[in-house]
Amino acid sequence: MPRILLIEDDERTRRMLREMTERAGYEVVDVANGELGLRAQRGSGFDLVITDILMPDKEGIETIMELRRDYPDLPVIAISGGGSAGGLDYLTVARSLGARYTFAKPVDRQELLGAIASVFAE
Amino acid sequence: MNAWGGRGVLALVAAWLVISLALAAAHLYVGHLLELGLLADLLTHATVLFAGGVVAIVAIAIWRRRAQRAEARRREVESHLRRAERLEAVGTLAGGIAHDFNNALFVISGYTEMALEHAAPGSTLRSDLEEVLASARRSRDLVRQLLAFARGSSGERVALQAGSVIKEVVKLMRAGLPPSIELVSTVDDGGLRVYAQPTEVHQIATHLCTNAAQAMEAGGGRIEVDLRAVEIGPQGDAVALAPGEYLRLTVSDTGPGIERSLLERVFEPFFTTRAPGAGTGMGLSVVHGIAARLGGAVTVDSAPGEGATFTVYLPASREIRPEGEGAAGPVPRGEGRILFVDDDRALVTMVSRILEELGFEVDGVTDAAEALGRFRVDLGGCRIMISDVVMPGMGGCELAADMRRRRPELPVILCTGHGSAAAGSVDREEFPFLLVKPFGIRELRRVMGQAIGPAAGGRDSSGAK
């Protein structure tokens, strides 16, 4: 069964995303920030990482950079709620850094599951 | 200009001429024919005094006229800046809450979609859940519109032929208008390009035309769309734009017009004169947000019963940058040290990481005084300084000016938020390279290419990294 690592700091969103992906038949491990995510990936390699962008401790862009550096073949899907710290256009940056798909929250379930399915179909 | 300054001055000059001629004649007549020296001298002095007085009055009138003009312009610019600052504050607030709001919406829509999987077709439960989902999506769209106003949508900008976008909008609008509303257009961009996303120009034109059409829904009328190239001189105008070439889009309607007291508020988010539920009041805010983000401005002119005219200025250029990938321009090679200054720590961390990925050495600091300290230690070591404009304490312009006094050729890029207030405070002749937030990697590299590409001599490469 394909394994997904889910990195999201908002607890309710994390729980919902986990249920959504588990119900679609994937094995999912969820963590609350990028640092924990990188540690989880090092411990037991996943087939796909879904990450939020704005998070405390280690945010998504930095996490994607490190994942792309250490695991160049590991597909990443980035999801951002936008707003907040301003400055860069996070999803454009995530795409430039090699995220396979990027979504602005709230994401349609079909779109997200479709993206996950197409990553695993490749 | 008041009557005393115009017709009054002319009347005084005419009176002065008549009286001076009369005095001169009297001087000749009395002084020479009657040989009364004392009276002649008195008349001469009176003539000189009178002439001097009139000259002084005329000078004061001209001075007052100029002072009044300068004061009127200052008030207009101040009012424009106040409005821009107010809108920027609303935008910042919207950007701040959008992230948490989107998370909450995501949870609502996610669980609803999952619950829908178990709801029998045709059941009351299913239709209830579908209503919840539809409302969540409406809220999502509203937040996206607010974000579009606050910080812009994602996507890369290209050297755009705005004329073709406007023509397309006119065609689409015309197809949807009732027969009672006529739409005429004159579109000539004069070969100028606007550096924007096609959707940004599309949204500006669509919102303005929709607004005009809605204003005339009841009685019908005429919409005029006009796009042309204009040049704004050093004196600028009421919208406080930097001198240069602009594309000016004007959308006028013959609708009921807007009360003067409401004109200031039409660009505020959620401000609407329409019936509750008939519109979100976001259209003109989005137009304002996009125009400001592109370095332009929007103005409105209207009076009750006289229709309304909205004018959008967008900075334009004859330079044709290559489309797509080439729009990034020459890419500076990743070598040398960059001083990056922004009071937002998260942004400093992120941009520093990106620049380091591109191969640069980065000094990322959150305080202008600290930046200045580091710069002074090694004046020649900094290849380029990139700084936010609005920071607590010393701002980016002041910081850059101080550094330039110590090293005049230092390449500088200044960053501003979406508001035109900060962008307007930058001396574009001194600091021509501006990054408007939010920017993507390609935009960052494009502006860096402009700033240090040509100036860095042999140290740069035009190859993509």
Interface residues (C-beta under 8 A of the other chain):
Chain A: D10 R12 T13 M16 L17 E19 M20 R23 L54 E59 I61 E62 M65 G81 G82 G83 S84 A85 G86 G87 L88 D89 L91 T92 V93 S96 L97 A104 K105 P106 V107 D108 R109 Q110
Chain B: T92 A94 G95 G96 I97 A98 H99 D100 F101 N102 N103 A104 L105 F106 V107 I108 S109 G110 Y111 E113 M114 E117 A136 R140 R144 L147 A150 R151 G152 S154 G155 E156 D342 D344 A346 L347 T349 M350 V351 R353 I354 E357 G417 K437 P438 F439 G440 I441 R442
